[in-house]
Amino acid sequence: MTDKTKPEQAAADAPAAAFGAAVGGLMKSMSGLKLPLQQLAQIQADYVKSATEMWNHSLQQLQAPAAAGAKPAAIADRRFAASEWMANPAAAFTAQLYLLNARALMQMAESMDGDAKTKARVRFAVQQWIDAASPSNFLALNPEALQKALATKGESISTGMQQLLADLRKGHVSQTDESVFEVGRNVATSEGSVVFENEFFQLIEYKPLTAKVHERPMLFVPPCINKYYILDLQPENSVIRYTVEQGHRTFVMSWRNPDATMVGKTWDDYIEHGPLTAIRTVQAITGAETINTLGFCVGGTILATALAVLAARGQQPAHSVTLLTTLLDFANTGILDVFVDEGSVKLREMTIGEQAPQGPGLLKGQELATVFSFLRPNDLVWNYVVGNYLKGEAPPPFDLLYWNGDSTNLPGPMYCWYLRHTYLQNDLKVPGRLTVCGEKVDLGSIQAPVFVYASREDHIVPWQAAYASMPLLKGKRKFVLGASGHIAGVINPPAKGKRSHWINDKLPASAEAWFEGATEHAGSWWPEWSGWLKPLSGRQVAAPKAPGNRQFKAIEPAPGRYVKAKA
């Protein structure tokens, strides 16, 4: 052993001590799982080597900063990208040590013995802890926030505290300036009228933007776990407006935000009084025997279930089916799988489901919103904690994030049925296993061409899982893959010229084989869908001069009352 002073020896031992403490805490939280000793030893050796090199480099810069040459390279993590982190040696060392610790903890999580689901849960839990523990999240350790506090003479801290108190009253972290937006004023602005409503939804018919329209109308079934206007944020990125501009007589379901009067509603209720009623109403208003249909996310699952129910009744009202980022086969549910097992589903059933001793309840919209935010915590949680509270900065206005925070409730029985029979038991894909609205459900009985869209970076509906819908549906099928994620991939208007999409008219058994044979095309997938839909939409007829008909008169202007109700 080389001779060292006591402080130097303590410094050299510090990384190993920190690693030992981290190992102890992690191992305690993962009792019952095993980490092979050989892998643990390798991780520890790599950690100590990297930590020692980092410490020695920091000492050299402190002792002879001029001799160190150029300024230290910026840390390749946007949380620590600001110049204040590199300008402060202590802050730079803290950030680098944090990233080293994070890497070692994730290596340990990856090395755990266990089944795939258990390991996924361990990785998720460790990642959540790592993200929460970032030094950037703490005022005393964040040089950016401290510098701003000095520059503003404490005003930034005062403003941050005010914003924190405001968010505590609202019950969620503000991701945008919510005061800028108002549904019907500057989001959800496409012109139309509510032509039908029941206790589950309002049906909106949009005003034509062309002199003639296709004789076969289009019905959108959006997800009921959030509000429909993700499809109508602004005129320039509105899927609804684009569809109307293509000459389609367009109807959209606007789901009601459930309150205490709806706590007992079931999945069957949602199917029977939701899309089944909407389909009949659109047929009655337009006189069309068959209609084009589109379902987005959970709305696609609901739409496919409804069409299978109708098929069992001998009815085939859909002339085409479009499914956007939709799961029908729930074998691969991505990161959401970590939340679902028999115990968690049973707990929901006993607290808000039909089996609840105190009676059914509501799944609060804010709870769902929080879960989805913590799927990407650095982008959707801690980023705003730092900006809003530590720096006292108001988040900029952003329509998509306003929608993201405009949450909806769900009736407990409906949610519990969906959770058990799709995410847990994957029953929907098996012909005849489920009975919905008194009918055996068989997705293969739907006799309509199908357009399935998926997003390549979707963490909620993995694109390979969306591709798994193809063998379940027996009509003529087309699969298109877009770039980006669950929302940004879908909301990609052609005029922006952004991103790309992949096309392959062949449908091999595996998603990977499909992608190998696919061709990438620049820009939005919307024109591809529009071109597919046009020949399925019938001849051109004069656009209606007024919404609805004698039986279904306009009730109120779009976007209607239901979408404005807060959770």
C-alpha positions in Angstrom: 0.0 0.0 0.0 1.3 3.4 -0.9 1.7 6.0 1.9 -1.2 8.5 2.2 -2.3 11.1 4.6 -5.5 10.4 6.6 -7.6 12.9 4.5 -6.3 11.4 1.3 -7.0 7.9 2.5 -10.5 8.9 3.6 -11.1 10.4 0.2 -9.9 7.3 -1.6 -12.2 5.1 0.6 -15.2 7.4 0.2 -16.4 6.0 -3.1 -16.2 2.4 -1.8 -18.1 3.5 1.3 -20.8 5.2 -0.8 -21.1 2.2 -2.9 -21.5 -0.1 0.1 -24.2 2.1 1.5 -26.1 2.1 -1.8 -25.7 -1.7 -2.1 -27.1 -2.2 1.4 -30.1 0.0 0.8 -30.9 -1.5 -2.5 -30.5 -5.1 -1.3 -32.7 -4.4 1.7 -35.5 -3.1 -0.6 -35.1 -6.2 -2.8 -35.3 -8.9 -0.2 -36.2 -12.2 -1.8 -34.2 -11.4 -4.9 -30.6 -12.6 -5.5 -27.7 -10.7 -7.0 -25.0 -13.2 -8.1 -21.8 -12.5 -6.1 -19.6 -12.6 -9.2 -21.6 -9.9 -10.9 -21.8 -7.9 -7.8 -18.0 -8.1 -7.4 -17.5 -6.9 -11.0 -19.9 -4.0 -10.6 -18.2 -3.0 -7.4 -14.7 -3.2 -9.0 -15.8 -1.1 -12.0 -17.5 1.4 -9.6 -14.4 1.8 -7.4 -12.1 2.2 -10.4 -14.4 4.9 -12.0 -15.0 6.7 -8.8 -11.3 6.8 -7.9 -10.4 8.2 -11.4 -13.1 10.8 -11.1 -12.0 11.8 -7.6 -8.3 12.1 -8.6 -9.3 14.2 -11.7 -11.3 16.5 -9.5 -8.4 16.9 -7.1 -6.0 17.8 -9.9 -8.4 20.5 -11.1 -8.7 21.9 -7.7 -5.0 21.9 -7.0 -3.8 23.2 -10.4 -6.8 24.5 -12.4 -4.6 26.4 -14.9 -2.5 23.3 -15.6 -5.7 21.3 -16.2 -5.9 22.9 -19.6 -9.3 23.5 -21.1 -12.5 23.6 -19.1 -13.9 20.3 -18.1 -16.3 18.7 -20.7 -19.9 19.3 -20.1 -21.8 16.3 -18.6 -23.8 14.4 -21.2 -27.1 14.8 -19.3 -29.4 17.7 -19.8 -30.2 18.0 -16.1 -26.6 19.1 -15.6 -25.9 20.8 -19.0 -26.0 24.4 -17.7 -22.6 26.2 -17.3 -23.2 26.6 -13.5 -22.6 22.9 -12.9 -19.2 22.9 -14.6 -18.2 26.2 -13.1 -18.6 24.9 -9.6 -16.2 22.0 -8.9 -18.3 20.6 -6.0 -21.4 20.7 -8.1 -19.7 19.0 -11.0 -18.3 16.3 -8.8 -21.7 15.8 -7.2 -23.4 15.4 -10.6 -20.7 13.0 -11.8 -20.9 10.9 -8.7 -24.7 10.8 -8.9 -24.5 9.5 -12.5 -21.9 6.9 -11.5 -24.1 5.7 -8.6 -27.1 5.6 -10.9 -25.3 3.5 -13.5 -24.1 1.1 -10.8 -27.6 0.7 -9.3 -29.1 0.0 -12.7 -26.4 -2.6 -13.4 -27.3 -4.3 -10.2 -31.0 -4.2 -11.0 -30.3 -5.7 -14.4 -28.2 -8.5 -12.8 -30.8 -9.6 -10.4 -32.0 -13.2 -10.7 -35.7 -13.5 -11.2 -38.5 -13.8 -13.8 -38.9 -11.1 -16.5 -41.8 -9.3 -14.8 -40.0 -9.2 -11.4 -36.9 -7.8 -13.0 -38.9 -5.2 -14.9 -40.5 -4.1 -11.6 -37.1 -3.9 -10.0 -35.7 -1.8 -12.9 -38.7 0.5 -12.8 -38.5 1.0 -9.0 -34.7 1.6 -9.1 -35.1 4.1 -11.9 -37.8 6.0 -10.0 -35.6 6.2 -7.0 -32.6 7.3 -9.1 -34.5 10.0 -10.9 -36.0 11.4 -7.6 -32.5 11.4 -6.0 -30.9 13.6 -8.6 -28.9 16.5 -7.1 -30.7 18.8 -9.6 -33.9 18.3 -7.6 -32.6 19.8 -4.4 -32.1 23.5 -3.9 -28.9 23.2 -1.8 -27.3 21.0 -4.5 -28.5 22.8 -7.6 -26.0 25.6 -8.6 -28.4 27.0 -11.3 -31.2 27.5 -8.7 -28.8 29.0 -6.2 -27.3 31.4 -8.7 -30.7 32.5 -9.7 -31.7 33.0 -6.1 -28.7 35.2 -5.6 -29.3 37.2 -8.8 -32.9 37.8 -7.9 -32.2 38.5 -4.2 -34.4 35.6 -3.2 -37.3 36.5 -5.5 -37.0 33.2 -7.4 -37.4 31.2 -4.2 -40.4 33.3 -3.2 -42.1 32.8 -6.6 -41.3 29.1 -6.5 -42.9 28.7 -3.1 -46.0 30.5 -4.3 -46.2 28.2 -7.3 -45.7 25.2 -5.1 -48.6 26.2 -2.9 -50.8 26.8 -6.0 -50.0 23.3 -7.3 -50.7 21.8 -3.9 -54.2 23.4 -4.1 -54.6 22.0 -7.6 -53.3 18.6 -6.7 -50.7 18.2 -9.4 -47.5 19.6 -10.7 -48.2 22.3 -13.4 -46.6 21.3 -16.7 -47.8 24.4 -18.6 -49.4 27.8 -18.0 -53.0 26.5 -17.6 -54.4 30.0 -17.5 -53.6 30.5 -21.2 -55.9 27.8 -22.5 -59.7 27.4 -22.5 -61.5 24.5 -24.1 -63.6 25.9 -27.0 -61.7 29.2 -27.1 -58.1 28.2 -28.2 -58.2 24.4 -28.0 -60.9 22.2 -29.4 -62.0 25.0 -31.8 -63.2 23.1 -34.9 -66.7 24.3 -35.7 -69.5 21.8 -35.1 -72.6 21.0 -33.0 -73.6 18.5 -30.4 -76.4 16.5 -32.1 -76.9 13.8 -29.4 -76.2 13.1 -25.8 -76.8 10.6 -23.1 -75.2 10.1 -19.7 -72.1 8.6 -21.3 -71.2 10.9 -24.2 -72.1 13.7 -26.5 -71.9 13.2 -30.2 -70.4 16.1 -32.1 -71.0 16.6 -35.8 -68.4 18.9 -37.4 -69.3 21.6 -40.0 -68.1 20.6 -43.5 -65.3 22.6 -45.0 -65.9 21.3 -48.5 -68.9 21.8 -50.9 -69.2 18.1 -51.2 -68.6 15.3 -48.8 -68.2 11.5 -49.1 -71.6 9.8 -48.7 -70.2 7.4 -46.1 -69.6 9.3 -42.8 -66.7 8.9 -40.3 -67.1 8.2 -36.6 -64.2 8.8 -34.2 -64.1 6.9 -30.9 -61.5 8.6 -28.7 -60.1 7.1 -25.4 -62.4 7.6 -22.4 -59.3 7.9 -20.0 -58.7 11.4 -21.3 -60.5 14.0 -23.4 -61.2 13.8 -27.1 -59.6 17.2 -28.0 -56.1 15.7 -28.3 -57.5 15.1 -31.8 -58.4 18.8 -32.1 -55.8 20.9 -30.2 -55.1 23.7 -32.8 -56.4 24.1 -36.4 -52.9 23.4 -37.7 -52.5 20.0 -35.9 -56.0 18.8 -35.6 -56.7 15.3 -36.9 -60.4 16.2 -36.8 -60.0 19.3 -39.0 -57.8 17.4 -41.4 -60.4 14.7 -41.8 -63.1 17.3 -42.4 -60.9 19.0 -44.9 -60.6 15.7 -46.8 -64.3 15.8 -47.4 -65.5 13.4 -44.7 -68.7 14.1 -42.8 -67.1 13.7 -39.4 -68.7 12.7 -36.0 -66.7 12.4 -32.8 -67.7 11.0 -29.4 -67.0 13.3 -26.4 -67.0 11.1 -23.3 -68.6 12.4 -20.2 -66.2 13.0 -17.2 -67.8 10.5 -14.7 -69.0 11.8 -11.3 -70.6 10.1 -8.3 -73.8 9.3 -10.3 -71.8 7.0 -12.5 -69.8 5.0 -10.0 -71.6 1.7 -10.8 -71.2 1.8 -14.6 -69.7 -1.3 -16.2 -67.7 -2.1 -19.3 -71.0 -3.4 -20.8 -72.6 -0.1 -20.1 -69.8 1.8 -21.9 -70.0 -0.4 -24.9 -73.8 -0.5 -25.2 -74.4 3.2 -24.4 -71.2 4.4 -26.0 -70.1 3.3 -29.5 -73.1 1.1 -30.2 -75.4 4.0 -29.6 -73.1 6.4 -31.5 -73.0 4.1 -34.5 -76.8 3.8 -34.6 -77.1 7.6 -34.2 -74.7 8.4 -37.0 -76.5 5.9 -39.3 -79.8 7.6 -38.4 -78.6 11.1 -39.0 -76.8 10.4 -42.3 -79.0 7.6 -43.7 -75.8 5.6 -44.4 -76.0 1.8 -43.9 -72.3 1.5 -43.2 -69.9 4.0 -41.8 -66.1 4.5 -41.5 -64.8 4.2 -38.0 -61.7 5.3 -36.1 -60.6 4.4 -32.6 -57.6 5.9 -30.7 -55.8 4.1 -27.9 -58.4 2.7 -25.5 -61.0 4.1 -27.9 -59.7 1.5 -30.4 -60.1 -1.3 -27.9 -63.7 -0.1 -27.2 -64.5 0.3 -30.9 -63.2 -3.2 -31.8 -65.2 -4.7 -28.9 -68.3 -2.9 -30.0 -68.0 -4.0 -33.6 -67.5 -7.6 -32.5 -70.7 -7.4 -30.4 -72.6 -6.1 -33.4 -71.1 -8.9 -35.6 -72.4 -11.5 -33.1 -75.8 -9.8 -33.6 -75.5 -10.2 -37.3 -74.6 -6.6 -38.0 -71.6 -5.2 -39.9 -72.0 -1.4 -39.8 -68.3 -0.6 -40.2 -67.2 -0.2 -43.8 -63.6 0.5 -42.5 -61.8 0.4 -39.2 -58.8 2.6 -38.3 -57.0 1.8 -35.0 -54.4 4.3 -33.8 -51.9 3.1 -31.1 -54.4 0.4 -30.0 -54.0 -2.8 -28.0 -56.1 -5.8 -28.8 -53.6 -8.4 -27.8 -52.3 -7.4 -24.4 -49.4 -9.9 -24.2 -46.9 -7.0 -24.4 -48.1 -3.9 -22.6 -44.7 -2.3 -22.2 -43.9 -0.5 -19.0 -47.5 -0.5 -17.8 -47.1 -4.2 -17.1 -45.2 -3.4 -13.9 -48.4 -2.2 -12.4 -50.6 -5.2 -13.1 -50.8 -8.5 -11.3 -53.5 -10.5 -9.6 -52.9 -8.7 -6.3 -53.1 -5.2 -7.7 -56.2 -6.0 -9.7 -57.9 -7.7 -6.8 -57.1 -4.6 -4.6 -58.8 -2.4 -7.1 -61.8 -4.7 -7.3 -62.2 -4.6 -3.5 -61.8 -0.9 -3.2 -63.6 0.7 -6.3 -65.1 -2.3 -8.1 -68.4 -4.1 -7.9 -67.0 -6.2 -5.0 -66.1 -3.2 -2.9 -67.7 -3.6 0.6 -68.7 0.1 0.7 -69.9 0.0 -2.9 -68.2 0.9 -6.2 -66.2 4.1 -6.5 -64.4 6.2 -9.1 -60.8 5.9 -10.3 -59.7 9.5 -10.0 -58.4 11.1 -13.1 -55.5 12.7 -11.3 -54.3 9.2 -10.2 -54.2 8.1 -13.8 -52.4 11.3 -14.8 -49.8 10.8 -12.1 -49.1 7.2 -13.2 -48.6 8.3 -16.8 -46.4 11.2 -15.8 -44.1 8.9 -13.7 -43.6 6.7 -16.8 -41.3 9.5 -17.9 -40.5 11.2 -14.6 -37.6 13.4 -15.7 -39.5 14.9 -18.5 -43.0 15.1 -16.9 -42.3 15.5 -13.2 -38.8 16.5 -12.0 -38.2 18.9 -14.9 -41.2 21.0 -13.6 -40.3 20.6 -9.9 -36.9 22.2 -10.7 -38.2 24.9 -13.0 -41.4 25.8 -11.1 -40.3 25.5 -7.5 -36.5 25.7 -7.3 -36.0 28.4 -10.0 -39.4 30.1 -9.7 -40.0 29.9 -13.5 -43.5 29.7 -14.8 -43.9 26.8 -17.3 -44.5 28.0 -20.9 -47.9 27.5 -22.5 -48.1 24.2 -24.4 -51.5 22.9 -25.7 -50.5 19.2 -25.5 -49.4 19.5 -21.9 -52.6 21.4 -21.0 -54.6 18.5 -22.4 -52.3 16.1 -20.6 -53.3 17.7 -17.3 -57.0 17.9 -18.0 -57.7 14.5 -16.5 -60.9 12.3 -16.5 -62.3 9.9 -13.9 -63.4 6.3 -14.6 -66.2 4.3 -13.0 -64.6 1.6 -10.8 -66.5 -1.4 -12.1 -65.7 -0.5 -15.7 -62.1 0.1 -15.0 -61.6 -3.1 -13.0 -63.3 -5.2 -15.7 -61.0 -3.6 -18.3 -57.9 -4.1 -16.1 -58.6 -7.8 -15.4 -59.8 -9.0 -18.8 -57.2 -7.1 -20.9 -54.0 -6.3 -19.1 -54.1 -9.1 -16.6 -55.8 -12.1 -18.4 -55.5 -11.0 -22.1 -59.0 -12.4 -22.8 -60.1 -10.1 -25.6 -57.9 -11.8 -28.3 -59.4 -15.2 -27.6 -62.5 -15.8 -29.7 -65.6 -16.5 -27.5 -63.8 -16.1 -24.2 -65.5 -12.9 -23.2 -69.2 -12.1 -23.1 -70.0 -8.4 -23.6 -73.5 -7.0 -23.8 -74.8 -10.5 -23.8 -72.7 -11.6 -26.9 -69.6 -13.7 -27.3 -66.8 -11.5 -28.6 -64.7 -12.6 -31.6 -62.6 -9.9 -33.2 -62.2 -12.1 -36.2 -65.9 -11.7 -37.0 -65.5 -8.0 -37.9 -65.8 -7.9 -41.7 -64.1 -4.6 -42.7 -60.8 -3.4 -44.0 -58.5 -2.3 -41.2 -55.8 0.4 -41.0 -53.6 -0.1 -38.0 -51.2 2.7 -37.0 -48.4 2.4 -34.4 -45.7 4.8 -33.1 -42.1 3.4 -33.0 -41.1 5.0 -29.7 -44.5 4.4 -28.0 -43.9 3.4 -24.3 -47.7 2.9 -23.6 -48.6 0.8 -26.7 -45.4 -0.8 -28.0 -45.5 -0.9 -31.7 -44.8 -4.6 -31.8 -47.9 -5.0 -29.6 -50.0 -3.0 -32.0 -48.8 -5.2 -34.8 -50.1 -8.2 -32.9 -53.6 -7.0 -33.7 -53.1 -8.0 -37.4 -53.7 -11.8 -37.1 -56.8 -11.1 -34.9 -58.5 -9.2 -37.6 -59.6 -11.0 -40.8 -60.5 -8.2 -43.2 -58.0 -6.6 -45.6 -55.4 -5.1 -43.4 -52.7 -2.4 -43.6 -50.1 -1.6 -41.0 -48.2 1.8 -40.9 -45.5 2.7 -38.4 -44.8 6.3 -37.5 -41.8 7.9 -35.8 -41.9 9.3 -32.2 -44.2 8.4 -29.3 -47.8 7.6 -28.3 -49.1 11.2 -28.8 -46.5 13.0 -30.9 -46.4 10.2 -33.4 -50.2 10.4 -34.0 -50.4 14.2 -33.9 -48.1 14.8 -36.9 -49.7 17.1 -39.5 -48.3 17.0 -43.1 -47.7 20.7 -43.3 -45.0 20.5 -40.6 -42.9 18.1 -42.7 -41.7 16.4 -39.5 -40.6 12.9 -38.7 -41.2 9.9 -41.0 -43.2 6.7 -41.3 -42.7 3.1 -42.6 -44.8 1.2 -45.0 -44.8 -2.5 -45.9 -47.8 -4.0 -47.7 -46.8 -7.5 -46.7 -47.8 -8.8 -43.3 -45.3 -11.4 -42.1 -45.8 -13.2 -38.8 -43.5 -11.1 -36.7 -43.3 -7.3 -36.3 -39.5 -7.5 -36.7 -39.9 -9.2 -40.1 -42.4 -6.5 -41.1 -39.9 -3.8 -40.2 -37.1 -5.4 -42.1 -39.1 -5.3 -45.2 -40.6 -1.8 -44.6 -39.6 1.3 -46.5 -39.2 4.6 -44.7 -41.0 7.7 -46.1 -40.4 11.3 -45.0 -43.1 13.2 -43.3 -46.5 12.5 -41.8 -48.5 9.3 -42.1 -51.8 11.2 -42.5 -51.8 11.3 -46.3 -51.2 7.6 -46.4 -54.2 7.0 -44.2 -56.3 9.6 -46.2 -55.4 7.8 -49.5 -56.4 4.4 -48.0 -59.7 5.8 -46.7 -60.8 7.7 -49.8 -61.9 4.7 -51.9 -63.8 3.3 -48.9 -65.8 6.4 -48.4 -68.2 6.3 -51.4 -69.2 8.9 -53.9 -69.3 12.7 -53.4 -72.6 14.2 -52.4 -73.6 17.8 -51.4 -72.5 18.7 -48.0 -75.3 19.1 -45.4 -76.4 22.6 -44.8 -77.2 22.0 -41.1 -76.0 19.5 -38.5 -78.1 16.5 -37.4 -81.6 16.0 -38.9 -85.2 16.4 -37.8 -84.9 13.6 -35.2 -81.4 14.7 -33.9 -81.3 18.5 -33.7 -78.3 20.6 -32.6 -78.2 20.8 -28.8 -75.3 23.2 -28.4 -72.1 24.3 -30.3 -69.0 22.1 -30.2 -67.1 21.3 -28.1 -70.1 20.9 -25.8 -70.5 20.7 -22.0 -69.1 17.3 -21.3 -65.5 18.0 -22.4 -65.4 21.1 -20.1 -66.2 19.2 -16.9 -63.2 18.9 -14.7 -62.3 15.7 -12.8 
